[in-house]
Amino acid sequence: MNVFGIGLPEMGLIMVVALLIFGPKKLPEIGRSVGKAVRGFQEASNEFQSEFKREAEQIEEAVKSSAELETKHLEAAKSEKEAAGSSPMT
């Protein structure tokens, strides 16, 4: 088990030190506060990831549509040039 890079022995040592510092009455309250903070951080992280993915998809779509338009303009210019080159001069 590895939480935030802390193994089981380290977690046990932290719990013993916290028990000695805060006492058994305050420890559950502190645990709830830490749990809420971690949950809030996870939710914010997930929200940031989804927002980042959404923006990346929008940028990708914009680049694709821009590339398609540019290709169409190049093809139109090429066909105009060919049409102008093949018309007889008087």
N, CA, C and O of each residue as an XYZ file, in Angstrom:
360
protein
N       0.850     -1.182      0.000
C       0.000      0.000      0.000
C       0.888      1.235      0.000
O       1.803      1.347      0.816
N       0.622      2.153     -0.908
C       1.465      3.329     -1.061
C       0.571      4.544     -1.332
O       0.017      4.675     -2.423
N       0.433      5.418     -0.357
C      -0.408      6.597     -0.484
C       0.488      7.829     -0.436
O       1.176      8.057      0.558
N       0.483      8.625     -1.507
C       1.300      9.828     -1.589
C       2.781      9.529     -1.379
O       3.503     10.362     -0.830
N       3.247      8.357     -1.805
C       4.641      7.989     -1.648
C       5.004      7.567     -0.240
O       6.186      7.436      0.080
N       4.004      7.349      0.615
C       4.242      6.937      2.001
C       3.794      5.488      2.146
O       2.646      5.155      1.853
N       4.702      4.630      2.597
C       4.383      3.221      2.781
C       3.650      2.976      4.088
O       3.376      3.905      4.848
N       3.338      1.715      4.336
C       2.598      1.329      5.535
C       3.371      1.617      6.826
O       2.773      2.133      7.771
N       4.676      1.308      6.913
C       5.401      1.616      8.158
C       5.430      3.118      8.474
O       5.256      3.526      9.622
N       5.650      3.920      7.445
C       5.677      5.374      7.658
C       4.310      5.889      8.101
O       4.214      6.757      8.969
N       3.244      5.337      7.490
C       1.890      5.742      7.851
C       1.598      5.394      9.313
O       0.974      6.178     10.029
N       2.051      4.219      9.751
C       1.865      3.813     11.146
C       2.598      4.734     12.105
O       2.068      5.101     13.154
N       3.813      5.103     11.743
C       4.593      6.021     12.585
C       3.902      7.382     12.682
O       3.850      7.975     13.759
N       3.378      7.873     11.573
C       2.665      9.154     11.573
C       1.429      9.070     12.468
O       1.131     10.010     13.205
N       0.709      7.948     12.406
C      -0.493      7.781     13.231
C      -0.143      7.757     14.721
O      -0.857      8.344     15.534
N       0.949      7.082     15.081
C       1.366      7.034     16.491
C       1.758      8.420     16.982
O       1.374      8.820     18.081
N       2.525      9.157     16.173
C       2.935     10.518     16.553
C       1.705     11.413     16.684
O       1.608     12.197     17.628
N       0.763     11.301     15.740
C      -0.456     12.113     15.805
C      -1.264     11.765     17.050
O      -1.817     12.655     17.695
N      -1.337     10.496     17.391
C      -2.063     10.078     18.589
C      -1.424     10.662     19.837
O      -2.125     11.099     20.749
N      -0.105     10.673     19.882
C       0.597     11.241     21.037
C       0.422     12.756     21.129
O       0.272     13.307     22.219
N       0.443     13.420     19.974
C       0.348     14.893     19.973
C      -1.083     15.357     20.253
O      -1.292     16.216     21.110
N      -2.068     14.804     19.545
C      -3.435     15.313     19.626
C      -4.327     14.568     20.620
O      -5.322     15.121     21.089
N      -3.989     13.343     20.940
C      -4.808     12.576     21.868
C      -5.912     11.836     21.146
O      -6.233     12.160     20.002
N      -6.496     10.848     21.799
C      -7.510     10.011     21.144
C      -8.831     10.721     20.872
O      -9.589     10.279     20.009
N      -9.126     11.799     21.576
C     -10.414     12.491     21.366
C     -10.401     13.358     20.104
O     -11.413     13.464     19.412
N      -9.258     13.976     19.809
C      -9.171     14.866     18.657
C      -8.827     14.140     17.362
O      -9.073     14.667     16.277
N      -8.266     12.949     17.458
C      -7.785     12.241     16.273
C      -8.876     11.957     15.238
O      -8.628     12.178     14.053
N     -10.074     11.478     15.613
C     -11.117     11.260     14.590
C     -11.536     12.551     13.883
O     -11.801     12.545     12.680
N     -11.594     13.632     14.615
C     -11.958     14.922     14.019
C     -10.907     15.367     13.014
O     -11.243     15.854     11.934
N      -9.655     15.206     13.360
C      -8.560     15.571     12.455
C      -8.587     14.668     11.226
O      -8.355     15.130     10.109
N      -8.867     13.388     11.429
C      -8.959     12.445     10.310
C     -10.056     12.826      9.331
O      -9.865     12.753      8.117
N     -11.206     13.231      9.856
C     -12.303     13.679      8.986
C     -11.899     14.914      8.196
O     -12.184     15.010      7.002
N     -11.241     15.850      8.850
C     -10.811     17.075      8.166
C      -9.823     16.765      7.050
O      -9.919     17.311      5.951
N      -8.875     15.884      7.344
C      -7.897     15.506      6.319
C      -8.589     14.782      5.175
O      -8.274     15.025      4.010
N      -9.534     13.889      5.492
C     -10.279     13.169      4.462
C     -11.070     14.107      3.554
O     -11.098     13.928      2.337
N     -11.708     15.104      4.155
C     -12.458     16.082      3.357
C     -11.527     16.889      2.463
O     -11.857     17.185      1.314
N     -10.363     17.243      2.998
C      -9.402     18.013      2.208
C      -8.892     17.196      1.026
O      -8.779     17.714     -0.085
N      -8.584     15.930      1.258
C      -8.103     15.062      0.180
C      -9.194     14.861     -0.862
O      -8.915     14.891     -2.060
N     -10.436     14.655     -0.423
C     -11.558     14.480     -1.353
C     -11.754     15.747     -2.198
O     -11.964     15.664     -3.408
N     -11.685     16.908     -1.556
C     -11.812     18.164     -2.293
C     -10.703     18.328     -3.314
O     -10.940     18.802     -4.426
N      -9.490     17.937     -2.939
C      -8.368     18.022     -3.878
C      -8.584     17.091     -5.058
O      -8.317     17.474     -6.197
N      -9.064     15.871     -4.812
C      -9.327     14.926     -5.894
C     -10.409     15.442     -6.834
O     -10.281     15.321     -8.052
N     -11.467     16.014     -6.281
C     -12.543     16.557     -7.119
C     -12.035     17.707     -7.980
O     -12.362     17.796     -9.163
N     -11.239     18.581     -7.384
C     -10.677     19.699     -8.144
C      -9.744     19.190     -9.236
O      -9.727     19.723    -10.345
N      -8.976     18.166     -8.921
C      -8.067     17.581     -9.907
C      -8.840     16.959    -11.064
O      -8.475     17.146    -12.224
N      -9.896     16.228    -10.760
C     -10.724     15.620    -11.808
C     -11.393     16.688    -12.673
O     -11.466     16.546    -13.893
N     -11.875     17.742    -12.048
C     -12.507     18.835    -12.789
C     -11.494     19.510    -13.719
O     -11.809     19.836    -14.864
N     -10.280     19.714    -13.212
C      -9.233     20.323    -14.034
C      -8.901     19.427    -15.221
O      -8.738     19.917    -16.339
N      -8.799     18.116    -14.991
C      -8.500     17.196    -16.078
C      -9.590     17.208    -17.146
O      -9.291     17.235    -18.340
N     -10.843     17.189    -16.721
C     -11.930     17.182    -17.705
C     -11.978     18.493    -18.479
O     -12.235     18.491    -19.683
N     -11.735     19.600    -17.809
C     -11.703     20.901    -18.492
C     -10.546     20.948    -19.492
O     -10.700     21.452    -20.605
N      -9.400     20.427    -19.092
C      -8.231     20.403    -19.972
C      -8.508     19.548    -21.201
O      -8.170     19.947    -22.315
N      -9.120     18.374    -21.017
C      -9.442     17.500    -22.145
C     -10.441     18.162    -23.080
O     -10.309     18.084    -24.301
N     -11.447     18.816    -22.496
C     -12.466     19.485    -23.303
C     -11.837     20.587    -24.166
O     -12.150     20.704    -25.350
N     -10.961     21.383    -23.574
C     -10.299     22.454    -24.320
C      -9.393     21.883    -25.402
O      -9.335     22.421    -26.508
N      -8.685     20.794    -25.093
C      -7.802     20.171    -26.082
C      -8.610     19.651    -27.266
O      -8.173     19.778    -28.410
N      -9.777     19.071    -27.012
C     -10.631     18.582    -28.085
C     -11.149     19.729    -28.947
O     -11.228     19.601    -30.169
N     -11.503     20.848    -28.316
C     -11.972     22.003    -29.078
C     -10.864     22.562    -29.963
O     -11.112     22.936    -31.110
N      -9.653     22.619    -29.439
C      -8.519     23.107    -30.228
C      -8.243     22.158    -31.384
O      -7.963     22.597    -32.500
N      -8.321     20.867    -31.122
C      -8.084     19.876    -32.169
C      -9.116     20.018    -33.286
O      -8.768     19.964    -34.466
N     -10.373     20.198    -32.921
C     -11.427     20.382    -33.924
C     -11.197     21.660    -34.734
O     -11.390     21.670    -35.950
N     -10.789     22.726    -34.063
C     -10.532     23.987    -34.771
C      -9.378     23.834    -35.754
O      -9.434     24.368    -36.862
N      -8.346     23.118    -35.363
C      -7.200     22.907    -36.253
C      -7.617     22.058    -37.448
O      -7.222     22.339    -38.579
N      -8.416     21.018    -37.200
C      -8.873     20.172    -38.306
C      -9.710     20.969    -39.308
O      -9.507     20.866    -40.518
N     -10.650     21.761    -38.797
C     -11.505     22.528    -39.712
C     -10.692     23.584    -40.453
O     -10.954     23.852    -41.626
N      -9.725     24.177    -39.796
C      -8.859     25.154    -40.444
C      -8.037     24.498    -41.545
O      -7.868     25.071    -42.621
N      -7.526     23.303    -41.281
C      -6.742     22.579    -42.278
C      -7.612     22.202    -43.472
O      -7.163     22.283    -44.615
N      -8.853     21.790    -43.216
C      -9.761     21.450    -44.314
C     -10.064     22.669    -45.177
O     -10.078     22.576    -46.404
N     -10.307     23.813    -44.535
C     -10.575     25.033    -45.292
C      -9.366     25.443    -46.119
O      -9.505     25.858    -47.270
N      -8.192     25.328    -45.537
C      -6.971     25.701    -46.255
C      -6.772     24.793    -47.460
O      -6.366     25.260    -48.525
N      -7.050     23.505    -47.306
C      -6.923     22.562    -48.416
C      -7.893     22.922    -49.534
O      -7.532     22.894    -50.711
N      -9.125     23.262    -49.163
C     -10.123     23.646    -50.175
C      -9.693     24.908    -50.910
O      -9.857     24.996    -52.127
N      -9.138     25.900    -50.185
C      -8.680     27.141    -50.824
C      -7.522     26.865    -51.771
O      -7.461     27.439    -52.858
N      -6.613     25.999    -51.375
C      -5.481     25.669    -52.239
C      -5.948     24.949    -53.499
O      -5.454     25.224    -54.592
N      -6.894     24.033    -53.349
C      -7.418     23.315    -54.508
C      -8.148     24.270    -55.444
O      -8.018     24.165    -56.664
N      -8.914     25.198    -54.881
C      -9.626     26.178    -55.711
C      -8.636     27.076    -56.445
O      -8.830     27.360    -57.627
N      -7.598     27.520    -55.783
C      -6.598     28.370    -56.419
C      -5.863     27.604    -57.513
O      -5.557     28.169    -58.563
N      -5.581     26.345    -57.284
C      -4.889     25.524    -58.275
C      -5.766     25.330    -59.507
O      -5.278     25.417    -60.634
N      -7.048     25.069    -59.303
C      -7.952     24.868    -60.442
C      -8.151     26.174    -61.207
O      -8.277     26.143    -62.432
N      -8.182     27.318    -60.529
C      -8.275     28.613    -61.211
C      -7.022     28.878    -62.050
O      -7.104     29.389    -63.167
N      -5.896     28.532    -61.506
C      -4.630     28.736    -62.218
C      -4.570     27.854    -63.452
O      -4.134     28.291    -64.517
N      -5.008     26.612    -63.306
C      -5.031     25.704    -64.449
C      -6.016     26.182    -65.502
O      -5.735     26.099    -66.698
N      -7.171     26.682    -65.069
C      -8.183     27.168    -66.003
C      -7.664     28.409    -66.741
O      -7.916     28.564    -67.936
N      -6.958     29.273    -66.056
C      -6.424     30.478    -66.684
C      -5.288     30.119    -67.636
O      -5.127     30.780    -68.662
N      -4.520     29.122    -67.337
C      -3.414     28.701    -68.181
C      -3.882     27.973    -69.427
O      -3.177     28.007    -70.436
N      -5.017     27.328    -69.412
C      -5.495     26.556    -70.553
C      -6.386     27.384    -71.471
O      -6.713     26.919    -72.562
N      -6.792     28.580    -71.083
C      -7.653     29.387    -71.956
C      -6.815     29.994    -73.066
O      -5.688     30.432    -72.837
N      -7.367     30.017    -74.259
C      -6.610     30.533    -75.416
C      -6.427     32.047    -75.335
O      -7.317     32.784    -74.909
N      -5.262     32.472    -75.750
C      -4.957     33.919    -75.761
C      -5.232     34.474    -77.149
O      -4.937     33.811    -78.143
N      -5.781     35.655    -77.237
C      -6.101     36.288    -78.514
C      -5.161     37.398    -78.826
O      -5.288     38.040    -79.869
